[in-house]
């Protein structure tokens, strides 16, 4: 597989929330800080997005935004006004996963919130800025289709729906990241910036293709078609870590996923990833992952939850989300 597929295949989905807003009149909605990644796609109309600490962004139909850093933000019609909290929307506003505000009819926005567990998520999402703006005016990237399909799966449960939603969530994330890579990361250091750099990407691809190979700095530099010193400097500047540190971390992420499966011995995993002995592997694993391989394997895995973006319980503090399996009428 390619490097992006490798990382995404190891990310464990913890929660999916999908829904949207059909908006009309004057409106402003406030969203609290969040874990994971949020995606918005403007289907029709326009709106303003103001992420805390950043300049406001005007979004038109066809614009997609990625919010991977968890900052609080506000969506509004055009002019700043007193925002309503998401939880203050009345229950009567929600229908089939889309909230109608002020009669709707002017702006339609679909969104998804995807939360992932594990260090793989940090590797991917930690490389992104607080706001990533992307263009998909004709819907060719498939993001809007995936959002709508996911919402349909959640509001009309059918056999196999959980698996469909899981794959659609991955599809959405892949499509957004493809748009991001196609447009070119705008400055900063991170893993995705490395994938957008042709020579650095060649070295990353080599590591992912054969993580257990006896890689050296010189060998990776040759894959990139660069001198050793130039490659080390460019890799560190672009990705944010040195090449051999990246190799070590990727090996440990792979090891962690295989340890969870409990199908192989610690020794076998270590040897397959390039370590000469179980002791050497265990020492490296403990240094990078914070515990022994055996203890890591015994940690309970978190079960994925899938929810429809639809308030379920109104309390003094606002709404809580209802699990997809507990929807009225089932």
One Martini backbone bead per residue (centre of mass of N, CA, C, O) as a GRO file, in nm:
protein
  330
    1UNK     BB    1   0.102   0.032   0.010
    2UNK     BB    2   0.059   0.342   0.067
    3UNK     BB    3   0.117   0.568   0.312
    4UNK     BB    4  -0.172   0.669   0.355
    5UNK     BB    5  -0.303   0.391   0.376
    6UNK     BB    6  -0.144   0.288   0.612
    7UNK     BB    7  -0.239   0.493   0.825
    8UNK     BB    8  -0.550   0.462   0.789
    9UNK     BB    9  -0.558   0.149   0.852
   10UNK     BB   10  -0.468   0.207   1.169
   11UNK     BB   11  -0.702   0.373   1.231
   12UNK     BB   12  -0.929   0.404   1.501
   13UNK     BB   13  -1.254   0.424   1.515
   14UNK     BB   14  -1.477   0.595   1.753
   15UNK     BB   15  -1.639   0.828   1.585
   16UNK     BB   16  -1.954   0.930   1.427
   17UNK     BB   17  -2.070   1.248   1.287
   18UNK     BB   18  -2.368   1.326   1.096
   19UNK     BB   19  -2.472   1.632   0.917
   20UNK     BB   20  -2.683   1.943   0.920
   21UNK     BB   21  -2.781   2.259   0.748
   22UNK     BB   22  -3.082   2.455   0.703
   23UNK     BB   23  -3.063   2.798   0.604
   24UNK     BB   24  -3.203   3.113   0.732
   25UNK     BB   25  -3.147   3.415   0.758
   26UNK     BB   26  -3.037   3.492   1.065
   27UNK     BB   27  -2.719   3.343   1.172
   28UNK     BB   28  -2.550   3.173   1.463
   29UNK     BB   29  -2.305   2.914   1.539
   30UNK     BB   30  -2.172   2.742   1.818
   31UNK     BB   31  -1.856   2.560   1.865
   32UNK     BB   32  -1.686   2.357   2.038
   33UNK     BB   33  -1.443   2.200   2.133
   34UNK     BB   34  -1.254   1.918   1.982
   35UNK     BB   35  -1.212   1.610   1.874
   36UNK     BB   36  -1.048   1.544   1.608
   37UNK     BB   37  -1.239   1.571   1.299
   38UNK     BB   38  -1.367   1.829   1.084
   39UNK     BB   39  -1.627   1.854   0.825
   40UNK     BB   40  -1.712   2.085   0.559
   41UNK     BB   41  -1.992   2.136   0.321
   42UNK     BB   42  -2.095   2.354   0.068
   43UNK     BB   43  -2.375   2.320  -0.128
   44UNK     BB   44  -2.525   2.602  -0.061
   45UNK     BB   45  -2.440   2.907  -0.071
   46UNK     BB   46  -2.328   3.090   0.227
   47UNK     BB   47  -2.049   3.156   0.464
   48UNK     BB   48  -1.902   3.201   0.790
   49UNK     BB   49  -1.579   3.123   0.929
   50UNK     BB   50  -1.476   3.122   1.284
   51UNK     BB   51  -1.176   3.066   1.420
   52UNK     BB   52  -1.014   3.063   1.689
   53UNK     BB   53  -0.746   3.285   1.615
   54UNK     BB   54  -0.877   3.354   1.331
   55UNK     BB   55  -0.965   3.443   1.038
   56UNK     BB   56  -1.219   3.486   0.851
   57UNK     BB   57  -1.420   3.268   0.630
   58UNK     BB   58  -1.541   3.257   0.309
   59UNK     BB   59  -1.810   3.044   0.200
   60UNK     BB   60  -1.883   2.855  -0.081
   61UNK     BB   61  -1.998   2.675  -0.306
   62UNK     BB   62  -1.764   2.394  -0.285
   63UNK     BB   63  -1.662   2.426  -0.011
   64UNK     BB   64  -1.405   2.298   0.203
   65UNK     BB   65  -1.348   2.199   0.549
   66UNK     BB   66  -1.079   2.155   0.785
   67UNK     BB   67  -1.083   2.052   1.150
   68UNK     BB   68  -0.799   1.918   1.332
   69UNK     BB   69  -0.742   2.095   1.627
   70UNK     BB   70  -1.014   2.166   1.815
   71UNK     BB   71  -1.128   2.433   1.770
   72UNK     BB   72  -1.323   2.674   1.820
   73UNK     BB   73  -1.639   2.782   1.652
   74UNK     BB   74  -1.810   2.984   1.389
   75UNK     BB   75  -2.119   2.995   1.225
   76UNK     BB   76  -2.231   3.230   0.965
   77UNK     BB   77  -2.368   3.428   0.746
   78UNK     BB   78  -2.188   3.737   0.772
   79UNK     BB   79  -2.246   3.875   1.043
   80UNK     BB   80  -2.179   3.950   1.344
   81UNK     BB   81  -2.334   3.766   1.612
   82UNK     BB   82  -2.519   3.626   1.839
   83UNK     BB   83  -2.465   3.314   1.927
   84UNK     BB   84  -2.572   2.991   1.908
   85UNK     BB   85  -2.581   2.706   2.048
   86UNK     BB   86  -2.612   2.394   1.945
   87UNK     BB   87  -2.787   2.302   2.203
   88UNK     BB   88  -3.023   2.537   2.144
   89UNK     BB   89  -3.158   2.376   1.951
   90UNK     BB   90  -3.447   2.266   1.878
   91UNK     BB   91  -3.596   1.968   1.828
   92UNK     BB   92  -3.778   2.076   1.581
   93UNK     BB   93  -3.526   2.131   1.382
   94UNK     BB   94  -3.502   1.823   1.345
   95UNK     BB   95  -3.439   1.638   1.027
   96UNK     BB   96  -3.276   1.386   0.905
   97UNK     BB   97  -2.999   1.530   1.027
   98UNK     BB   98  -3.131   1.819   0.962
   99UNK     BB   99  -3.122   2.152   1.044
  100UNK     BB  100  -3.375   2.393   1.071
  101UNK     BB  101  -3.324   2.746   1.007
  102UNK     BB  102  -3.541   2.986   0.947
  103UNK     BB  103  -3.665   2.780   0.712
  104UNK     BB  104  -3.449   2.798   0.523
  105UNK     BB  105  -3.318   2.792   0.166
  106UNK     BB  106  -3.009   2.921   0.145
  107UNK     BB  107  -2.824   2.718   0.330
  108UNK     BB  108  -2.618   2.424   0.274
  109UNK     BB  109  -2.477   2.203   0.526
  110UNK     BB  110  -2.226   1.952   0.552
  111UNK     BB  111  -2.116   1.720   0.818
  112UNK     BB  112  -1.821   1.589   0.998
  113UNK     BB  113  -1.725   1.373   1.281
  114UNK     BB  114  -1.394   1.239   1.346
  115UNK     BB  115  -1.277   0.988   1.567
  116UNK     BB  116  -0.952   0.886   1.683
  117UNK     BB  117  -0.726   0.646   1.772
  118UNK     BB  118  -0.410   0.680   1.839
  119UNK     BB  119  -0.096   0.762   1.708
  120UNK     BB  120  -0.182   0.784   1.411
  121UNK     BB  121  -0.353   1.040   1.442
  122UNK     BB  122  -0.120   1.225   1.525
  123UNK     BB  123   0.047   1.195   1.268
  124UNK     BB  124  -0.173   1.318   1.081
  125UNK     BB  125  -0.319   1.568   1.235
  126UNK     BB  126  -0.060   1.719   1.350
  127UNK     BB  127   0.013   1.840   1.047
  128UNK     BB  128  -0.224   2.035   1.071
  129UNK     BB  129  -0.398   2.297   1.055
  130UNK     BB  130  -0.676   2.451   1.189
  131UNK     BB  131  -0.728   2.541   0.874
  132UNK     BB  132  -0.874   2.385   0.583
  133UNK     BB  133  -0.906   2.490   0.249
  134UNK     BB  134  -1.132   2.369  -0.006
  135UNK     BB  135  -1.200   2.264  -0.349
  136UNK     BB  136  -1.543   2.134  -0.478
  137UNK     BB  137  -1.757   2.246  -0.703
  138UNK     BB  138  -1.847   1.951  -0.858
  139UNK     BB  139  -1.797   1.690  -0.660
  140UNK     BB  140  -1.552   1.499  -0.763
  141UNK     BB  141  -1.429   1.404  -0.479
  142UNK     BB  142  -1.694   1.283  -0.303
  143UNK     BB  143  -1.771   1.417  -0.030
  144UNK     BB  144  -2.072   1.482  -0.048
  145UNK     BB  145  -2.167   1.197  -0.106
  146UNK     BB  146  -2.056   1.068   0.156
  147UNK     BB  147  -2.217   1.238   0.354
  148UNK     BB  148  -2.500   1.163   0.251
  149UNK     BB  149  -2.470   0.854   0.279
  150UNK     BB  150  -2.415   0.846   0.581
  151UNK     BB  151  -2.674   0.976   0.676
  152UNK     BB  152  -2.862   0.761   0.553
  153UNK     BB  153  -2.751   0.518   0.718
  154UNK     BB  154  -2.827   0.640   1.004
  155UNK     BB  155  -3.148   0.701   0.951
  156UNK     BB  156  -3.147   0.408   0.774
  157UNK     BB  157  -3.125   0.125   0.887
  158UNK     BB  158  -2.916  -0.155   0.782
  159UNK     BB  159  -2.774  -0.414   0.685
  160UNK     BB  160  -2.433  -0.328   0.729
  161UNK     BB  161  -2.411  -0.024   0.824
  162UNK     BB  162  -2.155  -0.011   0.998
  163UNK     BB  163  -1.957  -0.079   0.767
  164UNK     BB  164  -2.033   0.146   0.574
  165UNK     BB  165  -1.964   0.386   0.759
  166UNK     BB  166  -1.670   0.318   0.803
  167UNK     BB  167  -1.590   0.347   0.501
  168UNK     BB  168  -1.696   0.635   0.455
  169UNK     BB  169  -1.511   0.774   0.655
  170UNK     BB  170  -1.253   0.703   0.506
  171UNK     BB  171  -1.328   0.834   0.239
  172UNK     BB  172  -1.351   1.123   0.336
  173UNK     BB  173  -1.061   1.152   0.438
  174UNK     BB  174  -0.919   1.088   0.175
  175UNK     BB  175  -1.044   1.314  -0.002
  176UNK     BB  176  -0.945   1.551   0.164
  177UNK     BB  177  -0.638   1.479   0.150
  178UNK     BB  178  -0.620   1.491  -0.154
  179UNK     BB  179  -0.687   1.787  -0.183
  180UNK     BB  180  -0.456   1.887  -0.006
  181UNK     BB  181  -0.222   1.766  -0.178
  182UNK     BB  182  -0.300   1.895  -0.454
  183UNK     BB  183  -0.266   2.199  -0.340
  184UNK     BB  184  -0.071   2.216  -0.115
  185UNK     BB  185   0.095   2.272   0.146
  186UNK     BB  186   0.104   2.568   0.365
  187UNK     BB  187   0.338   2.511   0.516
  188UNK     BB  188   0.511   2.366   0.735
  189UNK     BB  189   0.542   2.079   0.941
  190UNK     BB  190   0.483   1.738   0.812
  191UNK     BB  191   0.375   1.449   0.686
  192UNK     BB  192   0.212   1.570   0.445
  193UNK     BB  193   0.446   1.738   0.338
  194UNK     BB  194   0.613   1.492   0.259
  195UNK     BB  195   0.409   1.379   0.043
  196UNK     BB  196   0.434   1.657  -0.133
  197UNK     BB  197   0.735   1.566  -0.157
  198UNK     BB  198   0.881   1.381  -0.389
  199UNK     BB  199   1.148   1.290  -0.243
  200UNK     BB  200   1.041   1.234   0.039
  201UNK     BB  201   0.818   1.036  -0.054
  202UNK     BB  202   1.011   0.813  -0.151
  203UNK     BB  203   1.121   0.743   0.132
  204UNK     BB  204   0.854   0.683   0.271
  205UNK     BB  205   0.769   0.455   0.079
  206UNK     BB  206   1.005   0.267   0.148
  207UNK     BB  207   0.940   0.227   0.446
  208UNK     BB  208   0.648   0.113   0.399
  209UNK     BB  209   0.728  -0.129   0.212
  210UNK     BB  210   1.004  -0.190   0.423
  211UNK     BB  211   1.039  -0.168   0.759
  212UNK     BB  212   1.261  -0.419   0.806
  213UNK     BB  213   1.480  -0.291   0.682
  214UNK     BB  214   1.828  -0.184   0.676
  215UNK     BB  215   1.813   0.117   0.730
  216UNK     BB  216   1.969   0.413   0.615
  217UNK     BB  217   2.045   0.724   0.545
  218UNK     BB  218   2.174   0.661   0.271
  219UNK     BB  219   1.947   0.484   0.152
  220UNK     BB  220   1.723   0.702   0.164
  221UNK     BB  221   1.872   0.915  -0.004
  222UNK     BB  222   1.876   0.745  -0.263
  223UNK     BB  223   1.567   0.734  -0.299
  224UNK     BB  224   1.563   1.064  -0.319
  225UNK     BB  225   1.818   1.176  -0.479
  226UNK     BB  226   2.030   1.246  -0.240
  227UNK     BB  227   2.214   1.360  -0.019
  228UNK     BB  228   2.255   1.300   0.303
  229UNK     BB  229   2.249   1.596   0.414
  230UNK     BB  230   2.014   1.705   0.242
  231UNK     BB  231   1.805   1.499   0.329
  232UNK     BB  232   1.804   1.540   0.636
  233UNK     BB  233   1.723   1.839   0.623
  234UNK     BB  234   1.463   1.813   0.449
  235UNK     BB  235   1.308   1.611   0.621
  236UNK     BB  236   1.305   1.770   0.888
  237UNK     BB  237   1.173   2.029   0.771
  238UNK     BB  238   0.912   1.886   0.648
  239UNK     BB  239   0.823   1.670   0.883
  240UNK     BB  240   0.982   1.726   1.188
  241UNK     BB  241   1.174   1.474   1.155
  242UNK     BB  242   1.394   1.248   1.145
  243UNK     BB  243   1.435   0.976   0.955
  244UNK     BB  244   1.504   0.762   1.184
  245UNK     BB  245   1.269   0.848   1.367
  246UNK     BB  246   1.047   0.774   1.171
  247UNK     BB  247   1.112   0.476   1.143
  248UNK     BB  248   1.075   0.401   1.442
  249UNK     BB  249   0.779   0.491   1.470
  250UNK     BB  250   0.654   0.317   1.249
  251UNK     BB  251   0.731   0.047   1.370
  252UNK     BB  252   0.566   0.088   1.636
  253UNK     BB  253   0.287   0.116   1.506
  254UNK     BB  254   0.286  -0.162   1.381
  255UNK     BB  255   0.334  -0.321   1.638
  256UNK     BB  256   0.081  -0.232   1.792
  257UNK     BB  257  -0.126  -0.354   1.594
  258UNK     BB  258  -0.017  -0.653   1.621
  259UNK     BB  259  -0.048  -0.684   1.927
  260UNK     BB  260  -0.360  -0.659   1.932
  261UNK     BB  261  -0.407  -0.935   1.772
  262UNK     BB  262  -0.248  -1.183   1.900
  263UNK     BB  263  -0.075  -1.371   1.663
  264UNK     BB  264   0.208  -1.286   1.778
  265UNK     BB  265   0.509  -1.263   1.882
  266UNK     BB  266   0.729  -1.045   1.997
  267UNK     BB  267   0.971  -1.158   1.846
  268UNK     BB  268   0.850  -1.169   1.559
  269UNK     BB  269   0.791  -0.871   1.530
  270UNK     BB  270   1.075  -0.760   1.576
  271UNK     BB  271   1.221  -0.913   1.345
  272UNK     BB  272   1.033  -0.799   1.108
  273UNK     BB  273   1.137  -0.484   1.199
  274UNK     BB  274   1.473  -0.510   1.248
  275UNK     BB  275   1.527  -0.671   1.511
  276UNK     BB  276   1.768  -0.884   1.664
  277UNK     BB  277   1.581  -0.878   1.929
  278UNK     BB  278   1.360  -0.876   2.182
  279UNK     BB  279   1.512  -0.673   2.361
  280UNK     BB  280   1.550  -0.448   2.151
  281UNK     BB  281   1.251  -0.409   2.091
  282UNK     BB  282   1.146  -0.353   2.380
  283UNK     BB  283   1.317  -0.102   2.429
  284UNK     BB  284   1.206   0.066   2.190
  285UNK     BB  285   0.908   0.051   2.264
  286UNK     BB  286   0.923   0.180   2.545
  287UNK     BB  287   1.044   0.452   2.455
  288UNK     BB  288   0.800   0.528   2.244
  289UNK     BB  289   0.523   0.399   2.402
  290UNK     BB  290   0.556   0.368   2.742
  291UNK     BB  291   0.568   0.044   2.714
  292UNK     BB  292   0.534  -0.269   2.696
  293UNK     BB  293   0.429  -0.497   2.474
  294UNK     BB  294   0.250  -0.664   2.669
  295UNK     BB  295   0.088  -0.427   2.788
  296UNK     BB  296  -0.024  -0.318   2.524
  297UNK     BB  297  -0.183  -0.581   2.443
  298UNK     BB  298  -0.376  -0.563   2.715
  299UNK     BB  299  -0.522  -0.336   2.625
  300UNK     BB  300  -0.817  -0.204   2.583
  301UNK     BB  301  -1.026  -0.169   2.332
  302UNK     BB  302  -1.208   0.054   2.159
  303UNK     BB  303  -1.527   0.112   2.075
  304UNK     BB  304  -1.711   0.196   1.828
  305UNK     BB  305  -1.904   0.487   1.744
  306UNK     BB  306  -2.229   0.576   1.610
  307UNK     BB  307  -2.364   0.894   1.507
  308UNK     BB  308  -2.612   1.119   1.498
  309UNK     BB  309  -2.665   1.457   1.427
  310UNK     BB  310  -2.874   1.451   1.706
  311UNK     BB  311  -3.045   1.562   1.936
  312UNK     BB  312  -3.185   1.403   2.245
  313UNK     BB  313  -3.114   1.575   2.513
  314UNK     BB  314  -3.256   1.812   2.725
  315UNK     BB  315  -3.075   2.041   2.914
  316UNK     BB  316  -2.933   2.291   3.085
  317UNK     BB  317  -2.655   2.229   2.904
  318UNK     BB  318  -2.809   2.081   2.674
  319UNK     BB  319  -2.715   1.859   2.441
  320UNK     BB  320  -2.715   1.526   2.345
  321UNK     BB  321  -2.609   1.242   2.195
  322UNK     BB  322  -2.741   0.988   1.989
  323UNK     BB  323  -2.727   0.687   1.927
  324UNK     BB  324  -2.800   0.525   1.638
  325UNK     BB  325  -2.958   0.277   1.789
  326UNK     BB  326  -3.162   0.513   1.953
  327UNK     BB  327  -3.387   0.579   1.763
  328UNK     BB  328  -3.668   0.684   1.686
  329UNK     BB  329  -3.877   0.415   1.557
  330UNK     BB  330  -3.720   0.127   1.607
   0.00000   0.00000   0.00000
